[in-house]
Every structure is written in structure tokens, then in C-alpha cells.
Amino acid sequence: MGSAAGGRFGPLLRWLGLTMVVVLVLQMAAVLTGIDWEDSTTRPQVTGPLVAIAPMGFMGLLIALIGSRLDQPHKRLTPLRWLVCLLSAVLAIGMIAAVPLSLSVNSSDGPAAQRLQQLSQTLSEARKVREDENQIKAIGEQLAQAGQLPADATAEDKLRAGENFVDTQIAQFEDQRKTLETQQSKSESQRLIGGTGTAVVLAIAFALLALSAVL
């Protein structure tokens, strides 16, 4: 009875597993062809997308191997099992290669880092303005002309208003910079855990699957 059930479900599982592997290959091809490899200004972001779709390949190969063992339980080595072993080994090597790629990604690249750099530059310029009394006086005069100071405001009042205005701007820029730095730190941690850590686990899983296919 068990052998008959294996004979029925074995081919189905094999084709289901191979279909998942084909879908994986197509998705990997889409990821790799969608990258501008000639652009030397940015590092290609391939680790995240490949690690995200690799589990489907693992499940496909595992299902195909289970189907092969159910369909042909007395044969230790078959062409399908060799194929599972080969593909698993290739994917294991790919995951191992993804680890240094993930670690070598420079967190100073990308839109968030560019915004942080621009904000730091703006903050530096604001601090220079704060140290320039002439510019502070000019800002105070602008505030008075805009009606934000009493009509009888003295030169000292205008100077103090200009200082307060710039100090407020500097405090806002500082808060924005701290927020961006926190977001960038969280993104870096997520990349290490979700990208590098997952790639290591998948490399081990594919290696074990390759061994299981031929043992």
C-alpha cells in the first residue's frame, strides 16, 4: 500500500519540485539581468533579492528529492538525484559568495546616506552662520521686516532674535540627523541579519541537501 502511494505521489512531487526550481531560475535571471553591471558608481544589490528567492529553490529541490525517493525507493542514485545534488551544490556556493558581497556593501552609499551627507553639510553651514555676527544681524533685520518682531525692537533685540532663529534651525537639523543615523543603523542591522545571516543558513541547508541527494 505504501509503495503504491509512493508510486502515485512520487512523479507529482518530482514535477512540482522541478517546477519550483524552474521558477527560481527565471527569477534569478530577472534579478541578474535587471542590474546595470556597467555602472561603476554603485555596487549591485544582488544579495538581498537572491536570498529572498533562494528558499523557494530549496523547497523545490527538497520536494523533487522526496518525490524521487518515493517513486524509486530502492535506487540510491538516479539522474534526478544527481541533478538535485548538482543544483544544491551550485546554490550553496552562490549563498557562500553572497556573504562577502553582503558584508562589502558600503553603508555610505544609497539615497539615505546621501540625505545624511547633505544634512550634515547644511548643519555645518548653519553653525558657520551662527558664528558670524553680521549674518545674525541680517537675519534679525529680515525677521523685523517680516513683522515677527515688535516695531520698536532694538538692535540687540534683532540680534537675539537672529540667534534664536539660527539656534532653532540647528536644533532641528540635529534632530533630523540623529533620526537618519538611527534609521541607517537599523537598516544596517537588518541587512546583516536578513541578508548575511540568512545566506549562511541557506548555504548550510543547500550543502546538506546536496549530500542527502547522493547518500
C-alpha positions as CSV (number, residue, x, y, z in Angstrom):
1,M,0.0,0.0,0.0
2,G,2.8,2.4,0.9
3,S,4.7,1.6,-2.2
4,A,1.6,2.2,-4.4
5,A,1.0,5.5,-2.7
6,G,4.7,6.4,-3.3
7,G,4.3,5.4,-7.0
8,R,1.3,7.8,-7.3
9,F,2.7,10.8,-5.5
10,G,6.3,10.4,-6.4
11,P,6.0,11.7,-10.0
12,L,3.7,14.5,-8.9
13,L,6.2,15.7,-6.3
14,R,9.1,15.5,-8.7
15,W,7.3,17.7,-11.2
16,L,6.2,20.1,-8.6
17,G,9.7,20.4,-7.2
18,L,11.2,20.9,-10.6
19,T,8.6,23.5,-11.5
20,M,9.6,25.5,-8.4
21,V,13.3,25.2,-9.4
22,V,12.5,26.5,-12.9
23,V,10.6,29.4,-11.4
24,L,13.6,30.1,-9.2
25,V,16.0,30.1,-12.2
26,L,13.7,32.5,-14.1
27,Q,13.5,34.9,-11.1
28,M,17.3,34.8,-10.6
29,A,17.7,35.6,-14.3
30,A,15.3,38.5,-13.9
31,V,17.3,39.8,-10.9
32,L,20.7,39.5,-12.6
33,T,19.6,40.9,-16.0
34,G,17.9,43.9,-14.2
35,I,21.2,45.1,-12.8
36,D,23.4,47.7,-14.6
37,W,26.7,45.9,-14.3
38,E,28.5,48.8,-16.2
39,D,27.5,51.4,-13.6
40,S,30.7,51.7,-11.5
41,T,29.2,54.4,-9.2
42,T,27.0,52.0,-7.2
43,R,27.6,48.4,-6.1
44,P,25.0,45.9,-7.5
45,Q,22.5,44.9,-4.8
46,V,22.1,41.2,-5.5
47,T,22.4,39.6,-2.1
48,G,19.0,40.6,-0.8
49,P,16.9,39.6,-3.9
50,L,18.8,36.3,-4.3
51,V,18.5,35.4,-0.6
52,A,14.8,36.2,-0.7
53,I,14.0,33.8,-3.5
54,A,16.5,31.0,-2.6
55,P,14.2,29.3,-0.1
56,M,11.8,28.5,-2.9
57,G,14.6,26.8,-4.7
58,F,15.5,24.8,-1.6
59,M,11.9,23.7,-1.2
60,G,11.6,22.8,-4.9
61,L,14.8,20.6,-4.7
62,L,13.7,19.0,-1.5
63,I,10.3,18.2,-2.9
64,A,11.8,16.8,-6.0
65,L,14.2,14.6,-3.9
66,I,11.3,13.3,-1.8
67,G,9.4,12.5,-4.9
68,S,12.3,10.6,-6.4
69,R,12.8,8.6,-3.2
70,L,9.0,7.8,-3.1
71,D,9.0,6.8,-6.8
72,Q,12.2,4.8,-6.8
73,P,12.9,3.9,-3.1
74,H,15.3,1.0,-4.0
75,K,17.6,3.1,-6.2
76,R,20.2,5.1,-4.4
77,L,21.4,7.2,-7.3
78,T,19.3,8.4,-10.2
79,P,19.7,11.2,-12.7
80,L,17.2,13.3,-10.8
81,R,19.1,12.9,-7.6
82,W,22.4,13.8,-9.3
83,L,20.6,16.9,-10.6
84,V,19.4,17.8,-7.2
85,C,22.9,17.3,-5.8
86,L,24.4,19.5,-8.5
87,L,21.9,22.3,-8.3
88,S,22.1,22.3,-4.5
89,A,25.9,22.5,-4.6
90,V,25.7,25.4,-7.0
91,L,23.2,27.3,-4.9
92,A,25.3,26.6,-1.8
93,I,28.3,28.1,-3.5
94,G,26.1,31.0,-4.5
95,M,25.0,31.6,-1.0
96,I,28.6,31.5,0.2
97,A,29.6,34.0,-2.4
98,A,26.7,36.2,-1.3
99,V,28.1,36.5,2.2
100,P,31.2,38.6,1.3
101,L,29.1,40.6,-1.2
102,S,26.7,41.5,1.6
103,L,29.5,42.4,4.0
104,S,31.2,44.5,1.4
105,V,28.2,46.7,0.8
106,N,29.1,50.2,1.8
107,S,26.5,51.8,4.1
108,S,27.7,55.2,2.9
109,D,26.1,54.6,-0.5
110,G,22.5,55.0,-1.3
111,P,19.8,57.7,-1.0
112,A,19.6,57.6,2.8
113,A,23.4,58.2,3.1
114,Q,23.2,61.0,0.6
115,R,20.5,62.7,2.5
116,L,22.5,62.3,5.7
117,Q,25.6,63.8,4.0
118,Q,23.5,66.8,2.7
119,L,22.0,67.3,6.1
120,S,25.4,67.3,7.7
121,Q,26.6,69.9,5.2
122,T,23.6,72.1,5.9
123,L,24.2,71.8,9.6
124,S,27.8,72.8,9.2
125,E,26.8,75.8,7.2
126,A,24.2,76.8,9.8
127,R,26.8,76.6,12.5
128,K,29.1,78.9,10.5
129,V,26.2,81.4,10.2
130,R,25.7,81.2,13.9
131,E,29.3,82.3,14.5
132,D,29.1,85.2,12.0
133,E,27.6,88.2,13.9
134,N,27.0,90.1,10.6
135,Q,24.8,87.3,9.2
136,I,23.0,87.0,12.5
137,K,22.2,90.8,12.4
138,A,21.0,90.4,8.8
139,I,18.7,87.6,9.8
140,G,17.3,89.7,12.7
141,E,16.6,92.6,10.3
142,Q,14.8,90.2,8.0
143,L,12.7,88.9,10.9
144,A,11.8,92.5,11.8
145,Q,10.9,93.4,8.2
146,A,8.7,90.3,8.1
147,G,6.8,91.6,11.1
148,Q,8.0,88.8,13.5
149,L,9.4,91.4,15.9
150,P,7.9,94.4,17.6
151,A,8.1,97.7,15.7
152,D,10.2,99.2,18.4
153,A,12.7,96.3,18.5
154,T,16.2,97.4,19.3
155,A,19.4,96.3,17.5
156,E,20.0,94.0,20.5
157,D,16.5,92.5,20.2
158,K,17.1,91.8,16.5
159,L,20.5,90.2,17.2
160,R,18.9,88.0,19.9
161,A,16.1,87.1,17.5
162,G,18.5,86.2,14.8
163,E,20.5,84.0,17.2
164,N,17.3,82.2,18.5
165,F,16.2,81.6,14.9
166,V,19.5,80.0,13.9
167,D,19.7,78.0,17.1
168,T,16.2,76.6,16.4
169,Q,17.3,75.7,12.9
170,I,20.4,74.0,14.2
171,A,18.4,72.0,16.8
172,Q,16.0,70.8,14.0
173,F,18.9,69.8,11.8
174,E,20.5,67.9,14.7
175,D,17.2,66.0,15.4
176,Q,16.9,65.1,11.7
177,R,20.4,63.9,11.5
178,K,20.0,61.7,14.6
179,T,16.8,60.3,13.1
180,L,18.6,59.4,9.8
181,E,21.5,57.9,11.6
182,T,19.2,55.7,13.7
183,Q,17.4,54.6,10.6
184,Q,20.6,53.9,8.8
185,S,21.9,51.8,11.8
186,K,18.7,49.8,11.8
187,S,18.9,49.2,8.1
188,E,22.5,48.0,8.5
189,S,21.4,45.6,11.2
190,Q,18.5,44.3,9.2
191,R,20.8,43.8,6.2
192,L,23.3,41.8,8.3
193,I,20.7,39.6,9.9
194,G,18.3,39.3,7.0
195,G,20.9,39.1,4.3
196,T,24.2,37.8,5.6
197,G,22.8,35.6,8.3
198,T,20.1,34.1,6.0
199,A,22.7,33.5,3.3
200,V,24.9,31.5,5.8
201,V,21.9,29.4,6.9
202,L,20.9,28.7,3.3
203,A,24.4,27.8,2.3
204,I,24.4,25.1,5.0
205,A,20.9,23.9,4.1
206,F,21.8,23.5,0.4
207,A,25.1,21.7,1.3
208,L,23.2,19.3,3.4
209,L,20.6,18.8,0.7
210,A,23.3,18.1,-1.8
211,L,24.7,15.4,0.5
212,S,21.3,13.9,1.2
213,A,20.7,13.5,-2.6
214,V,23.6,11.1,-3.1
215,L,23.8,9.4,0.3
